[in-house]
């Protein structure tokens, strides 16, 4: 803010009087109304040592020392050791102004309360920072990065609290993956768009599209009987084609039902296990082309893909895109074994390239949405396993996403011998895989293969309402289980001589086969892969001793040896079925587990539940005497999620500052994969504002309780955990959402346009920092890093004393407890002394506040 020389002289008068005595008394104004002479203090000398309160002059301006200083010239830095008192020497004469009647020159006016005359206390809005005037900014979800220069139509999808406007009376999302391959082949039960309970869902993800050899999104070759665009089911009521559309198949039916249910959103999902690193050609043969791994290697490839996504959405009237990239992690041998050669060679670049992809997609979708007048969502399926997430840095992509679907299933399976729950809600301290790897001993007894851990991981980076937990409507299982409780927690090593599939390092489990493996995949030799893979309706039939009338079409046995009993664990909320005769265990979620997870979503204020896959839901067919496809569990979710409380819409758990500094954070220098222990990146703070952040300023942030509350740092930032949200094991769930950490900016501060970094260390994966604040001058600011809603971006005015609260008036009586030399003070203690408030940096006794200058134990928190 520009302030005239006259205003600076007047504004400085009262403060200068108090500092340098009667030569600046108000009597001077009565004697010389036309021209005021403010005497210059002794000239500054580079060889003189100054202490706090000393006054000197330089270049016609009086300065007061804030703390001990030697050799640092006044005026060299607004955040240096010198505070401007005011001009000295001959002022600009103005005989027409009567200082006794002009409120801008009245020596009795308190400059700390007059924003027109106090350049040091007026935080001005920075016009260069967002929001940029987008009328829909009010609807932007908290924490989602706005696309600069684009009027993204957020209000098409979100309300003015930044919550998604959901259909069918829902307050939480019910998201179902609808797969392309349940077409009724070989007489097997079909699951078509006409089978979807449209009046119970919020969102449908079509699985899958993929990346073609041209880097464009595709749904397989344009050949006859393409499920998406060239297939019909004339014998199925409700599956009639709309002849006005230029395509048939699933997309024709989805378009029709979407028009009848316009509130339900449809997002095709790109990738998945089979199509992350390849695609299927016209003959149905998988081509390991590299898919995401190759497309993301260049920005040109990413741009081609992003543009094709917009064309794809517009052509088929979709509502956005879902990215199911399995997996952009730096872990070796992660994802589909068919792609290991491609992925492992790039694992040091996969995550950075994934970040570029998601940022580009967000920009491209927002630009298209602004053109089309409707908002296009960008979502992602991300893993729930702590092992995979260790190689995905701090999940920096979440700022670009509308929501995350956590794949909090497949946490155990026959890829190893450890018999555990497919999708446990909580840890019980006895997970067999974690126990065998001594994970509990390494991480304060925190287990990371459960839904609650994964939800807290992502909850460290984004508000609860943008997180959906995954629920499996299918099972996995083992044969020949030994030990455990009704098999759970036991072991099922593959028999000697068994040829374990690729990716298991020759140490796989004995997957359930035969009657307990209805939805099997075929191996390379064309034989069923034993995995205990079943829809829930088949598991319930096995529990009832029934092999359904569909069994023969799948080529499985039509009789059951022994019997399957149902079990539920009250701690983990695991559900499983155990055959003590064949020692077969299959695990998945039916009504009991799904009900527990629905309650969890409500209690934790999460956004909702994502289902893999819709065709696994069930209903009882009285006439046939068996369970079959239906929507019993979706009915349950719809009932629980209708008329409940709104989901959590803010990252912060309490009141947040309404003013923000333009500060960003980046994370650098992660080790790869399993070497990323402890997690020890450099965290870089960049000051994009127009004024410096002074040395001694406090930076506070929070991180998720998915990691133990013992974060530490190096580099002189004094990193320390000031509040723990959880301590000890996570049996039955993690307690709080955040740990809180405080850092102190080094004495050099962070100049405008500059950055400063510190090494920080933690152990289990944690997704970013959240609710970052910067405090100095007695005031706390939010940061643009968090992309908060409803804040004003400010730049504290030039000349602000970082040790003085700009909202505080001149020194007077202090209401806080007075400092005492006999009292021992811990870090964070607050006292008053010598007309100021002070905060202890660390333990101290007997050392007076201000006595040791800026390096002492006390931080000046402002005048009182």
NORSUL-V709734 format. One record per residue. N is the residue number from 0. SS is DSSP state (A for helix, B for strand, O for the rest). OMEGA is omega as a letter, one per 20 degrees, with the letter a starting at -180 (* if undefined). NEAR is the number of other C-alpha atoms within 12 Angstrom. Layout:
# NORSUL-V709734
{{N SS OMEGA NEAR} {N SS OMEGA NEAR}}
This chain:
# NORSUL-V709734
{{0 O r 21} {1 O r 17} {2 O a 20} {3 O r 20} {4 A r 24} {5 A a 31} {6 A r 30} {7 A r 33} {8 A a 41} {9 A a 44} {10 A a 37} {11 A a 43} {12 A a 44} {13 A r 33} {14 A a 35} {15 A r 39} {16 A a 28} {17 A a 21} {18 A a 29} {19 A r 28} {20 O a 18} {21 A r 16} {22 A r 21} {23 A a 32} {24 O a 26} {25 O r 30} {26 A r 21} {27 A a 21} {28 A r 27} {29 A a 17} {30 A a 15} {31 O a 21} {32 O a 24} {33 O a 22} {34 O a 25} {35 O r 34} {36 B r 29} {37 B a 37} {38 O r 31} {39 O r 28} {40 O r 29} {41 O a 21} {42 B r 23} {43 O r 30} {44 O a 19} {45 O a 15} {46 O a 12} {47 O r 18} {48 B r 20} {49 B r 27} {50 O a 22} {51 O a 28} {52 O r 27} {53 O a 29} {54 B r 39} {55 B r 39} {56 B r 31} {57 B r 29} {58 O r 21} {59 O r 27} {60 B r 33} {61 B r 38} {62 B r 41} {63 B r 40} {64 B r 35} {65 O a 36} {66 O r 33} {67 O a 25} {68 B r 29} {69 B r 21} {70 O a 17} {71 O a 24} {72 O r 28} {73 O r 34} {74 O a 27} {75 O r 17} {76 O r 25} {77 O a 32} {78 O r 39} {79 O a 38} {80 O a 39} {81 B r 40} {82 B r 39} {83 B r 42} {84 B r 46} {85 B r 45} {86 B r 34} {87 O a 34} {88 B a 23} {89 B r 19} {90 O r 26} {91 O a 21} {92 O r 19} {93 O a 17} {94 O a 13} {95 O a 12} {96 O r 21} {97 O a 22} {98 O a 30} {99 O a 22} {100 O a 16} {101 O a 16} {102 O r 20} {103 O a 30} {104 O a 35} {105 O a 28} {106 O r 33} {107 O a 26} {108 O r 29} {109 O a 26} {110 A a 35} {111 A a 29} {112 A a 21} {113 O a 24} {114 O a 24} {115 O a 25} {116 O a 32} {117 O a 41} {118 O a 36} {119 O a 40} {120 O a 33} {121 O r 28} {122 O a 30} {123 B r 28} {124 B r 23} {125 O a 27} {126 O a 16} {127 O a 19} {128 O a 29} {129 O j 31} {130 O a 33} {131 O r 21} {132 O r 18} {133 O a 21} {134 A r 18} {135 A r 29} {136 A a 35} {137 A a 28} {138 A a 32} {139 O r 39} {140 O r 44} {141 O r 44} {142 O r 41} {143 O a 39} {144 O r 34} {145 O r 40} {146 O a 33} {147 O r 20} {148 O a 18} {149 O r 29} {150 O a 33} {151 O a 41} {152 O a 32} {153 A a 38} {154 A r 28} {155 A a 30} {156 O a 32} {157 B r 28} {158 O a 22} {159 O r 22} {160 O a 26} {161 O r 33} {162 O r 35} {163 B r 38} {164 O a 29} {165 O a 34} {166 O r 27} {167 O r 28} {168 O a 24} {169 B r 33} {170 O r 34} {171 O a 48} {172 B r 49} {173 B a 49} {174 B r 47} {175 B r 45} {176 B r 45} {177 B a 42} {178 B a 32} {179 O a 35} {180 O r 28} {181 O a 28} {182 O a 29} {183 O r 22} {184 A r 18} {185 A r 15} {186 A r 16} {187 O a 23} {188 O r 30} {189 O r 31} {190 O a 35} {191 O r 39} {192 A r 41} {193 A r 31} {194 A a 29} {195 O r 40} {196 O a 35} {197 O a 35} {198 O a 30} {199 O a 35} {200 O r 44} {201 O a 43} {202 B r 48} {203 B r 44} {204 B r 45} {205 B a 42} {206 B j 39} {207 B r 37} {208 B a 43} {209 B r 46} {210 B a 45} {211 O a 36} {212 O r 26} {213 O a 23} {214 O r 32} {215 O r 30} {216 B a 40} {217 B r 35} {218 O r 37} {219 O a 35} {220 O r 26} {221 O a 22} {222 O r 19} {223 O r 18} {224 O r 25} {225 O a 28} {226 O a 35} {227 O a 37} {228 O a 30} {229 O r 25} {230 O r 28} {231 O r 30} {232 O a 27} {233 O a 13} {234 O a 11} {235 O r 19} {236 O a 14} {237 O a 21} {238 O r 29} {239 O a 24} {240 O r 30} {241 O a 22} {242 O a 14} {243 O r 10} {244 O a 19} {245 O a 15} {246 O r 28} {247 O r 30} {248 A a 37} {249 A a 43} {250 A r 43} {251 A a 35} {252 A r 37} {253 A r 42} {254 A a 38} {255 A a 29} {256 A r 31} {257 A r 31} {258 A r 18} {259 A a 15} {260 O a 24} {261 O r 23} {262 O a 26} {263 O a 36} {264 B r 43} {265 B r 41} {266 B r 41} {267 B r 45} {268 B a 43} {269 B r 44} {270 B a 41} {271 A a 36} {272 A a 31} {273 A a 34} {274 A r 40} {275 O a 44} {276 O a 42} {277 O r 42} {278 B r 38} {279 B a 30} {280 O a 23} {281 O a 17} {282 O a 15} {283 O r 20} {284 O a 16} {285 B r 25} {286 B a 24} {287 O a 29} {288 O a 30} {289 O r 36} {290 A r 45} {291 A a 48} {292 A a 44} {293 A a 36} {294 A a 35} {295 O a 38} {296 O a 31} {297 O r 22} {298 A r 23} {299 A r 20} {300 A r 28} {301 A a 35} {302 A r 29} {303 A r 26} {304 A a 38} {305 A r 38} {306 A r 27} {307 A r 27} {308 A r 43} {309 A r 38} {310 A a 23} {311 A r 29} {312 A a 36} {313 A a 22} {314 A a 19} {315 A r 32} {316 O r 29} {317 O a 36} {318 O a 40} {319 B a 43} {320 B r 48} {321 B a 43} {322 B r 46} {323 B a 41} {324 O a 44} {325 O j 40} {326 O r 47} {327 O a 53} {328 O r 43} {329 O r 37} {330 O r 33} {331 O r 30} {332 O r 30} {333 O a 37} {334 O a 34} {335 O a 32} {336 A r 26} {337 A a 28} {338 A a 36} {339 A a 30} {340 A a 22} {341 A a 29} {342 A a 38} {343 A a 28} {344 O a 19} {345 O a 29} {346 O r 33} {347 O a 27} {348 O a 29} {349 A a 37} {350 A r 38} {351 A r 32} {352 A r 33} {353 A r 40} {354 A r 30} {355 A r 29} {356 A a 40} {357 A r 40} {358 A r 31} {359 A r 32} {360 A r 40} {361 A r 43} {362 A a 32} {363 A r 36} {364 A r 45} {365 A r 36} {366 A r 27} {367 A r 32} {368 A r 33} {369 A r 25} {370 A a 18} {371 A a 20} {372 O r 20} {373 O a 27} {374 O r 36} {375 O a 41} {376 B r 45} {377 B a 46} {378 B a 42} {379 B r 43} {380 B a 41} {381 B a 40} {382 B r 43} {383 O a 45} {384 O r 38} {385 A r 44} {386 A r 36} {387 A a 36} {388 A r 40} {389 A r 41} {390 O a 38} {391 O r 44} {392 O a 43} {393 O r 44} {394 O a 38} {395 A a 37} {396 A a 39} {397 A r 42} {398 A a 40} {399 A a 39} {400 O r 43} {401 O r 47} {402 B r 45} {403 B r 45} {404 B a 46} {405 B r 44} {406 B a 43} {407 O r 45} {408 O a 40} {409 O r 37} {410 O r 46} {411 O r 42} {412 O a 38} {413 O r 44} {414 O r 35} {415 O a 33} {416 O a 36} {417 B a 41} {418 O r 50} {419 O a 51} {420 O r 49} {421 O a 48} {422 O a 48} {423 O r 50} {424 O a 50} {425 O r 40} {426 B r 38} {427 O a 34} {428 O a 31} {429 O r 37} {430 O a 39} {431 A r 33} {432 A r 31} {433 A r 31} {434 A a 25} {435 A a 20} {436 O a 16} {437 O r 18} {438 A a 25} {439 A r 28} {440 A a 17} {441 A a 23} {442 O r 31} {443 O r 25} {444 O r 29} {445 O r 42} {446 O a 47} {447 O r 52} {448 O r 46} {449 O a 49} {450 A a 50} {451 A r 50} {452 A a 49} {453 A r 51} {454 A r 52} {455 A r 49} {456 A a 49} {457 A r 51} {458 A r 52} {459 O a 44} {460 O a 48} {461 O a 51} {462 O a 44} {463 A a 43} {464 A r 41} {465 A a 46} {466 B r 49} {467 B r 50} {468 B a 52} {469 B r 48} {470 B a 50} {471 B r 46} {472 O a 46} {473 B a 42} {474 B r 48} {475 B a 47} {476 B a 55} {477 B r 51} {478 O r 39} {479 O a 31} {480 O r 36} {481 B r 29} {482 O a 22} {483 O r 21} {484 B a 23} {485 O r 30} {486 O a 37} {487 B a 42} {488 O a 34} {489 O a 33} {490 B r 37} {491 O r 37} {492 B r 30} {493 O a 30} {494 O a 20} {495 O r 13} {496 O r 11} {497 O a 15} {498 O a 20} {499 O a 26} {500 O r 27} {501 O r 21} {502 O a 22} {503 O r 23} {504 O r 14} {505 O a 20} {506 O a 23} {507 O r 31} {508 B r 40} {509 O a 41} {510 B r 43} {511 O a 42} {512 O r 35} {513 A a 33} {514 A a 42} {515 A a 55} {516 O a 40} {517 O a 43} {518 O a 39} {519 O r 29} {520 O r 20} {521 B r 17} {522 O a 15} {523 O a 13} {524 O r 10} {525 O r 9} {526 O a 14} {527 B r 25} {528 O a 31} {529 O a 38} {530 O a 44} {531 O a 44} {532 O a 39} {533 B r 41} {534 B a 38} {535 A r 48} {536 A r 42} {537 A r 46} {538 A r 47} {539 A r 43} {540 A r 38} {541 A r 37} {542 A r 28} {543 O r 22} {544 O a 26} {545 O r 29} {546 O a 36} {547 O a 34} {548 O r 24} {549 O a 30} {550 A a 30} {551 A a 19} {552 A r 20} {553 A r 29} {554 O r 23} {555 O r 26} {556 O a 21} {557 O r 23} {558 O a 19} {559 O r 25} {560 O a 20} {561 O a 20} {562 O a 27} {563 O r 33} {564 B a 27} {565 B r 30} {566 B a 29} {567 B a 28} {568 O a 28} {569 O r 18} {570 O a 24} {571 O a 36} {572 O r 38} {573 O r 45} {574 B r 43} {575 B r 45} {576 B a 45} {577 B r 40} {578 B a 35} {579 O r 25} {580 O a 19} {581 O a 25} {582 O r 35} {583 B r 45} {584 B r 56} {585 B a 57} {586 B r 55} {587 B a 50} {588 O r 49} {589 O a 41} {590 A a 31} {591 A r 25} {592 A a 37} {593 A r 39} {594 A r 29} {595 A a 33} {596 A r 43} {597 A r 40} {598 A r 26} {599 A r 32} {600 A r 41} {601 A a 32} {602 A a 23} {603 O r 34} {604 O r 36} {605 O a 45} {606 O r 46} {607 B a 50} {608 B r 53} {609 B a 45} {610 B r 44} {611 B i 39} {612 O a 40} {613 A a 44} {614 A r 43} {615 A r 44} {616 O a 44} {617 B r 34} {618 B r 28} {619 B r 23} {620 B a 17} {621 O a 9} {622 O a 9} {623 O a 15} {624 O a 17} {625 B r 27} {626 B r 32} {627 B a 34} {628 B r 36} {629 O r 30} {630 O r 34} {631 A a 30} {632 A r 41} {633 A r 41} {634 A r 28} {635 A a 27} {636 A r 45} {637 A r 34} {638 A a 25} {639 A a 31} {640 O r 38} {641 B r 28} {642 O r 17} {643 O a 24} {644 O r 22} {645 O r 31} {646 O a 35} {647 O a 33} {648 O a 38} {649 O r 36} {650 O a 41} {651 O r 33} {652 O r 24} {653 O r 11} {654 O a 12} {655 O r 24} {656 O a 27} {657 O r 20} {658 B a 28} {659 B r 41} {660 B a 45} {661 O a 42} {662 B r 38} {663 B r 31} {664 B r 33} {665 B a 27} {666 B a 30} {667 B r 24} {668 O r 22} {669 O r 33} {670 O a 26} {671 O r 32} {672 A a 31} {673 A r 27} {674 A a 17} {675 O r 30} {676 O i 22} {677 O r 28} {678 B a 36} {679 O a 30} {680 O r 31} {681 B r 26} {682 B a 31} {683 B r 26} {684 B a 40} {685 B a 30} {686 B r 32} {687 O r 30} {688 O a 34} {689 O r 30} {690 O a 32} {691 O r 39} {692 B a 50} {693 O r 37} {694 O a 33} {695 O r 41} {696 O a 39} {697 B r 38} {698 B r 41} {699 B r 32} {700 B r 37} {701 B r 40} {702 B a 44} {703 B r 47} {704 O r 48} {705 O r 53} {706 O r 48} {707 O a 43} {708 O a 36} {709 O r 31} {710 O r 37} {711 B a 29} {712 B r 27} {713 B r 22} {714 O r 20} {715 O a 21} {716 O r 32} {717 O a 29} {718 O r 30} {719 B r 32} {720 B a 28} {721 B r 24} {722 B r 24} {723 O r 27} {724 O a 28} {725 O r 30} {726 O r 25} {727 O a 27} {728 O r 30} {729 O r 37} {730 B a 31} {731 O r 27} {732 O r 36} {733 O a 39} {734 O a 25} {735 O a 31} {736 O a 40} {737 B q 41} {738 B a 38} {739 B a 35} {740 B r 35} {741 B r 35} {742 B r 37} {743 B r 37} {744 O r 34} {745 O a 28} {746 O r 24} {747 O a 23} {748 O r 32} {749 B a 33} {750 O r 27} {751 O a 26} {752 O a 19} {753 O r 23} {754 B r 26} {755 B a 34} {756 B r 30} {757 B r 30} {758 B a 29} {759 B a 34} {760 B r 33} {761 B a 38} {762 O r 32} {763 O a 43} {764 O r 48} {765 O a 46} {766 O r 40} {767 O r 41} {768 O r 46} {769 B r 45} {770 B a 43} {771 B r 40} {772 B r 40} {773 B a 40} {774 B r 35} {775 B r 37} {776 O r 38} {777 O a 30} {778 B r 31} {779 B a 31} {780 B r 38} {781 B r 38} {782 B r 42} {783 A r 42} {784 A a 39} {785 A a 44} {786 O a 41} {787 O r 44} {788 O r 36} {789 O r 27} {790 O r 27} {791 B r 29} {792 B a 34} {793 B r 33} {794 B r 36} {795 O a 42} {796 O a 31} {797 O r 33} {798 O r 39} {799 O r 38} {800 O a 44} {801 O r 43} {802 O a 42} {803 O r 35} {804 O a 30} {805 O r 34} {806 O a 29} {807 O r 27} {808 O a 25} {809 O a 27} {810 O r 24} {811 O r 18} {812 O r 17} {813 O a 23} {814 O a 17} {815 O r 21} {816 O a 20} {817 B r 24} {818 O r 31} {819 O r 19} {820 O a 15} {821 O a 12} {822 O r 17} {823 B a 20} {824 B r 27} {825 O r 17} {826 O a 22} {827 O r 21} {828 O a 27} {829 B r 32} {830 B r 36} {831 B a 31} {832 B r 32} {833 O r 25} {834 O r 27} {835 B r 35} {836 B a 35} {837 B r 39} {838 B a 38} {839 B r 31} {840 O a 33} {841 O a 22} {842 O r 19} {843 B r 25} {844 B r 22} {845 O a 18} {846 O a 23} {847 O r 29} {848 O r 37} {849 O a 34} {850 O a 23} {851 O r 20} {852 A a 25} {853 A a 32} {854 A a 21} {855 O a 25} {856 O a 30} {857 B r 39} {858 B r 43} {859 B a 41} {860 B r 39} {861 B a 36} {862 B r 32} {863 O * 29}}
